[in-house]
């Protein structure tokens, strides 16, 4: 017979004082009082945590690709240093969050994530008179390149950056 999940008395607290609800759920878990846990809302919170982790990984990868495109396609000498710094920061943040399953997810969604990064790069490159059509439609970077702290693309205008 399947067990039906019901809200605990703490379900109201979930709506009125979320922080206190979190504290109480943690305390109940520590004490092993699983019968008193607000299972329905706890499941929802776990699901939202997973969605948030996935979104965070996608966001960092998108920012890396946006700035790789700027480094590769901008004819401007400045603000290349800032773009390199952004790439380095977001690669680091991405590396900290990337688990095996999130890596697999990112590999599978690289095209969509690239599309968002490409749109942002196109807006940023307008000042340099680089048109969106000049940027690759398909992701030109492998996941390994996106994650590699030493790799930067060659600039199509021949601008050289210092070695990382």
Phi and psi restraints in degrees (value plus and minus 20) as a CYANA .aco file:
   2 UNK   PHI     -94.3   -54.3
   2 UNK   PSI     121.5   161.5
   3 UNK   PHI    -104.4   -64.4
   3 UNK   PSI     112.9   152.9
   4 UNK   PHI    -110.1   -70.1
   4 UNK   PSI     111.6   151.6
   5 UNK   PHI    -105.6   -65.6
   5 UNK   PSI     109.7   149.7
   6 UNK   PHI    -148.4  -108.4
   6 UNK   PSI     137.4   177.4
   7 UNK   PHI     -94.7   -54.7
   7 UNK   PSI     126.2   166.2
   8 UNK   PHI    -105.5   -65.5
   8 UNK   PSI     153.8   193.8
   9 UNK   PHI     -78.3   -38.3
   9 UNK   PSI     -40.6    -0.6
  10 UNK   PHI     -94.9   -54.9
  10 UNK   PSI     -24.5    15.5
  11 UNK   PHI     -80.2   -40.2
  11 UNK   PSI     -57.3   -17.3
  12 UNK   PHI     -85.3   -45.3
  12 UNK   PSI     -59.1   -19.1
  13 UNK   PHI     -81.6   -41.6
  13 UNK   PSI     -54.8   -14.8
  14 UNK   PHI     -75.7   -35.7
  14 UNK   PSI     -60.0   -20.0
  15 UNK   PHI    -100.3   -60.3
  15 UNK   PSI     -51.4   -11.4
  16 UNK   PHI    -118.3   -78.3
  16 UNK   PSI     -52.0   -12.0
  17 UNK   PHI    -167.3  -127.3
  17 UNK   PSI      58.5    98.5
  18 UNK   PHI     -74.6   -34.6
  18 UNK   PSI     -63.9   -23.9
  19 UNK   PHI     -79.8   -39.8
  19 UNK   PSI     -67.1   -27.1
  20 UNK   PHI     -84.2   -44.2
  20 UNK   PSI     -57.8   -17.8
  21 UNK   PHI     -79.3   -39.3
  21 UNK   PSI     -65.0   -25.0
  22 UNK   PHI     -79.2   -39.2
  22 UNK   PSI     -65.7   -25.7
  23 UNK   PHI     -79.6   -39.6
  23 UNK   PSI     -63.8   -23.8
  24 UNK   PHI     -86.8   -46.8
  24 UNK   PSI     -59.9   -19.9
  25 UNK   PHI     -84.0   -44.0
  25 UNK   PSI     -61.2   -21.2
  26 UNK   PHI     -83.1   -43.1
  26 UNK   PSI     -62.8   -22.8
  27 UNK   PHI     -82.7   -42.7
  27 UNK   PSI     -64.8   -24.8
  28 UNK   PHI     -80.3   -40.3
  28 UNK   PSI     -61.9   -21.9
  29 UNK   PHI     -84.1   -44.1
  29 UNK   PSI     -64.7   -24.7
  30 UNK   PHI     -79.7   -39.7
  30 UNK   PSI     -57.8   -17.8
  31 UNK   PHI    -103.3   -63.3
  31 UNK   PSI     -25.5    14.5
  32 UNK   PHI      54.6    94.6
  32 UNK   PSI      -1.3    38.7
  33 UNK   PHI    -110.8   -70.8
  33 UNK   PSI      43.1    83.1
  34 UNK   PHI     -85.2   -45.2
  34 UNK   PSI     -45.6    -5.6
  35 UNK   PHI     -88.4   -48.4
  35 UNK   PSI     -38.7     1.3
  36 UNK   PHI    -117.3   -77.3
  36 UNK   PSI     -21.5    18.5
  37 UNK   PHI     -93.9   -53.9
  37 UNK   PSI     122.1   162.1
  38 UNK   PHI    -100.0   -60.0
  38 UNK   PSI      59.7    99.7
  39 UNK   PHI     -82.3   -42.3
  39 UNK   PSI     -63.9   -23.9
  40 UNK   PHI     -78.8   -38.8
  40 UNK   PSI     -70.1   -30.1
  41 UNK   PHI     -93.2   -53.2
  41 UNK   PSI     -50.8   -10.8
  42 UNK   PHI     -85.8   -45.8
  42 UNK   PSI     -61.2   -21.2
  43 UNK   PHI     -80.6   -40.6
  43 UNK   PSI     -64.8   -24.8
  44 UNK   PHI     -79.7   -39.7
  44 UNK   PSI     -62.1   -22.1
  45 UNK   PHI     -84.2   -44.2
  45 UNK   PSI     -62.2   -22.2
  46 UNK   PHI     -81.8   -41.8
  46 UNK   PSI     -63.0   -23.0
  47 UNK   PHI     -82.0   -42.0
  47 UNK   PSI     -61.6   -21.6
  48 UNK   PHI     -87.1   -47.1
  48 UNK   PSI     -54.7   -14.7
  49 UNK   PHI     -81.7   -41.7
  49 UNK   PSI     -62.9   -22.9
  50 UNK   PHI     -83.4   -43.4
  50 UNK   PSI     -63.8   -23.8
  51 UNK   PHI     -81.9   -41.9
  51 UNK   PSI     -61.6   -21.6
  52 UNK   PHI     -84.3   -44.3
  52 UNK   PSI     -59.7   -19.7
  53 UNK   PHI     -84.2   -44.2
  53 UNK   PSI     -64.0   -24.0
  54 UNK   PHI     -82.0   -42.0
  54 UNK   PSI     -64.1   -24.1
  55 UNK   PHI     -84.0   -44.0
  55 UNK   PSI     -57.7   -17.7
  56 UNK   PHI     -84.0   -44.0
  56 UNK   PSI     -65.0   -25.0
  57 UNK   PHI     -82.5   -42.5
  57 UNK   PSI     -64.6   -24.6
  58 UNK   PHI     -82.4   -42.4
  58 UNK   PSI     -61.4   -21.4
  59 UNK   PHI     -83.5   -43.5
  59 UNK   PSI     -63.8   -23.8
  60 UNK   PHI     -85.7   -45.7
  60 UNK   PSI     -61.5   -21.5
  61 UNK   PHI     -85.1   -45.1
  61 UNK   PSI     -59.9   -19.9
  62 UNK   PHI     -80.3   -40.3
  62 UNK   PSI     -64.6   -24.6
  63 UNK   PHI     -84.7   -44.7
  63 UNK   PSI     -60.8   -20.8
  64 UNK   PHI     -80.0   -40.0
  64 UNK   PSI     -68.8   -28.8
  65 UNK   PHI     -85.2   -45.2
  65 UNK   PSI     -59.1   -19.1
  66 UNK   PHI     -75.6   -35.6
  66 UNK   PSI     -66.8   -26.8
  67 UNK   PHI     -99.6   -59.6
  67 UNK   PSI     -45.9    -5.9
  68 UNK   PHI     -84.8   -44.8
  68 UNK   PSI     -61.3   -21.3
  69 UNK   PHI     -82.4   -42.4
  69 UNK   PSI     -62.0   -22.0
  70 UNK   PHI     -82.7   -42.7
  70 UNK   PSI     -64.5   -24.5
  71 UNK   PHI     -82.9   -42.9
  71 UNK   PSI     -56.6   -16.6
  72 UNK   PHI     -97.6   -57.6
  72 UNK   PSI     -54.6   -14.6
  73 UNK   PHI    -131.8   -91.8
  73 UNK   PSI     -31.7     8.3
  74 UNK   PHI     -98.6   -58.6
  74 UNK   PSI     114.7   154.7
  75 UNK   PHI    -104.3   -64.3
  75 UNK   PSI     -22.1    17.9
  76 UNK   PHI    -105.0   -65.0
  76 UNK   PSI     125.3   165.3
  77 UNK   PHI     -95.7   -55.7
  77 UNK   PSI     -50.4   -10.4
  78 UNK   PHI    -140.6  -100.6
  78 UNK   PSI     128.9   168.9
  79 UNK   PHI    -119.4   -79.4
  79 UNK   PSI      35.6    75.6
  80 UNK   PHI     -74.7   -34.7
  80 UNK   PSI     -60.3   -20.3
  81 UNK   PHI     -79.9   -39.9
  81 UNK   PSI     -62.4   -22.4
  82 UNK   PHI     -84.1   -44.1
  82 UNK   PSI     -57.9   -17.9
  83 UNK   PHI     -86.7   -46.7
  83 UNK   PSI     -61.7   -21.7
  84 UNK   PHI     -83.0   -43.0
  84 UNK   PSI     -60.3   -20.3
  85 UNK   PHI     -83.6   -43.6
  85 UNK   PSI     -62.1   -22.1
  86 UNK   PHI     -82.2   -42.2
  86 UNK   PSI     -64.1   -24.1
  87 UNK   PHI     -78.7   -38.7
  87 UNK   PSI     -67.6   -27.6
  88 UNK   PHI     -81.6   -41.6
  88 UNK   PSI     -65.1   -25.1
  89 UNK   PHI     -82.3   -42.3
  89 UNK   PSI     -67.7   -27.7
  90 UNK   PHI     -94.2   -54.2
  90 UNK   PSI     -49.2    -9.2
  91 UNK   PHI     -83.1   -43.1
  91 UNK   PSI     -62.4   -22.4
  92 UNK   PHI     -82.5   -42.5
  92 UNK   PSI     -64.9   -24.9
  93 UNK   PHI     -85.3   -45.3
  93 UNK   PSI     -58.6   -18.6
  94 UNK   PHI     -84.7   -44.7
  94 UNK   PSI     -64.3   -24.3
  95 UNK   PHI     -80.9   -40.9
  95 UNK   PSI     -56.3   -16.3
  96 UNK   PHI     -88.8   -48.8
  96 UNK   PSI     -49.9    -9.9
  97 UNK   PHI    -115.6   -75.6
  97 UNK   PSI     -38.0     2.0
  98 UNK   PHI     -97.5   -57.5
  98 UNK   PSI      91.9   131.9
  99 UNK   PHI    -119.6   -79.6
  99 UNK   PSI     154.9   194.9
 100 UNK   PHI     -79.4   -39.4
 100 UNK   PSI     -64.6   -24.6
 101 UNK   PHI     -91.8   -51.8
 101 UNK   PSI     -56.1   -16.1
 102 UNK   PHI     -89.3   -49.3
 102 UNK   PSI     -53.0   -13.0
 103 UNK   PHI     -83.4   -43.4
 103 UNK   PSI     -64.6   -24.6
 104 UNK   PHI     -82.0   -42.0
 104 UNK   PSI     -61.9   -21.9
 105 UNK   PHI     -81.5   -41.5
 105 UNK   PSI     -66.6   -26.6
 106 UNK   PHI     -82.9   -42.9
 106 UNK   PSI     -60.9   -20.9
 107 UNK   PHI     -78.3   -38.3
 107 UNK   PSI     -61.9   -21.9
 108 UNK   PHI     -93.4   -53.4
 108 UNK   PSI     -44.6    -4.6
 109 UNK   PHI    -129.4   -89.4
 109 UNK   PSI      -6.1    33.9
 110 UNK   PHI     -76.9   -36.9
 110 UNK   PSI     -58.9   -18.9
 111 UNK   PHI     -82.1   -42.1
 111 UNK   PSI     -64.6   -24.6
 112 UNK   PHI     -87.3   -47.3
 112 UNK   PSI     -63.2   -23.2
 113 UNK   PHI     -84.3   -44.3
 113 UNK   PSI     -60.5   -20.5
 114 UNK   PHI     -81.5   -41.5
 114 UNK   PSI     -60.9   -20.9
 115 UNK   PHI     -77.1   -37.1
 115 UNK   PSI     -61.2   -21.2
 116 UNK   PHI     -87.8   -47.8
 116 UNK   PSI     -62.1   -22.1
 117 UNK   PHI     -85.1   -45.1
 117 UNK   PSI     -57.5   -17.5
 118 UNK   PHI     -83.6   -43.6
 118 UNK   PSI     -64.1   -24.1
 119 UNK   PHI     -81.1   -41.1
 119 UNK   PSI     -62.7   -22.7
 120 UNK   PHI     -85.9   -45.9
 120 UNK   PSI     -61.9   -21.9
 121 UNK   PHI     -83.2   -43.2
 121 UNK   PSI     -60.3   -20.3
 122 UNK   PHI     -80.3   -40.3
 122 UNK   PSI     -61.1   -21.1
 123 UNK   PHI     -85.2   -45.2
 123 UNK   PSI     -64.4   -24.4
 124 UNK   PHI     -86.1   -46.1
 124 UNK   PSI     -48.9    -8.9
 125 UNK   PHI    -106.9   -66.9
 125 UNK   PSI     -25.3    14.7
 126 UNK   PHI     -76.7   -36.7
 126 UNK   PSI     -57.8   -17.8
 127 UNK   PHI     -81.5   -41.5
 127 UNK   PSI     -47.4    -7.4
 128 UNK   PHI    -114.2   -74.2
 128 UNK   PSI     -12.0    28.0
 129 UNK   PHI      42.9    82.9
 129 UNK   PSI      10.2    50.2
 130 UNK   PHI    -113.8   -73.8
 130 UNK   PSI     103.3   143.3
 131 UNK   PHI    -106.6   -66.6
 131 UNK   PSI     130.8   170.8
 132 UNK   PHI     -75.2   -35.2
 132 UNK   PSI     -56.4   -16.4
 133 UNK   PHI     -85.1   -45.1
 133 UNK   PSI     -37.3     2.7
 134 UNK   PHI     -99.3   -59.3
 134 UNK   PSI     -33.2     6.8
 135 UNK   PHI    -110.7   -70.7
 135 UNK   PSI     122.9   162.9
 136 UNK   PHI     -77.9   -37.9
 136 UNK   PSI     118.9   158.9
 137 UNK   PHI     -91.5   -51.5
 137 UNK   PSI     -64.8   -24.8
 138 UNK   PHI    -112.0   -72.0
 138 UNK   PSI     130.2   170.2
 139 UNK   PHI     -80.3   -40.3
 139 UNK   PSI      99.1   139.1
 140 UNK   PHI    -105.9   -65.9
 140 UNK   PSI     -22.1    17.9
 141 UNK   PHI    -131.9   -91.9
 141 UNK   PSI     121.4   161.4
 142 UNK   PHI    -103.5   -63.5
 142 UNK   PSI     141.3   181.3
 143 UNK   PHI     -80.9   -40.9
 143 UNK   PSI     -56.0   -16.0
 144 UNK   PHI     -82.6   -42.6
 144 UNK   PSI     -61.1   -21.1
 145 UNK   PHI     -85.9   -45.9
 145 UNK   PSI     -61.3   -21.3
 146 UNK   PHI     -81.3   -41.3
 146 UNK   PSI     -56.7   -16.7
 147 UNK   PHI    -107.9   -67.9
 147 UNK   PSI     -40.6    -0.6
 148 UNK   PHI     -89.6   -49.6
 148 UNK   PSI      94.2   134.2
 149 UNK   PHI     -86.9   -46.9
 149 UNK   PSI     -32.5     7.5
 150 UNK   PHI    -121.3   -81.3
 150 UNK   PSI     -33.0     7.0
 151 UNK   PHI    -113.4   -73.4
 151 UNK   PSI     113.7   153.7
 152 UNK   PHI    -156.4  -116.4
 152 UNK   PSI     126.2   166.2
 153 UNK   PHI     -93.2   -53.2
 153 UNK   PSI     136.0   176.0
 154 UNK   PHI     -94.5   -54.5
 154 UNK   PSI     121.7   161.7
 155 UNK   PHI     -97.3   -57.3
 155 UNK   PSI     112.9   152.9
 156 UNK   PHI     -88.1   -48.1
 156 UNK   PSI     -34.9     5.1
 157 UNK   PHI    -120.0   -80.0
 157 UNK   PSI     -14.3    25.7
 158 UNK   PHI      62.4   102.4
 158 UNK   PSI     -10.6    29.4
 159 UNK   PHI     -92.9   -52.9
 159 UNK   PSI     110.3   150.3
 160 UNK   PHI    -122.1   -82.1
 160 UNK   PSI     114.1   154.1
 161 UNK   PHI    -123.2   -83.2
 161 UNK   PSI     132.9   172.9
 162 UNK   PHI     -80.9   -40.9
 162 UNK   PSI     130.0   170.0
 163 UNK   PHI     -81.5   -41.5
 163 UNK   PSI     118.3   158.3
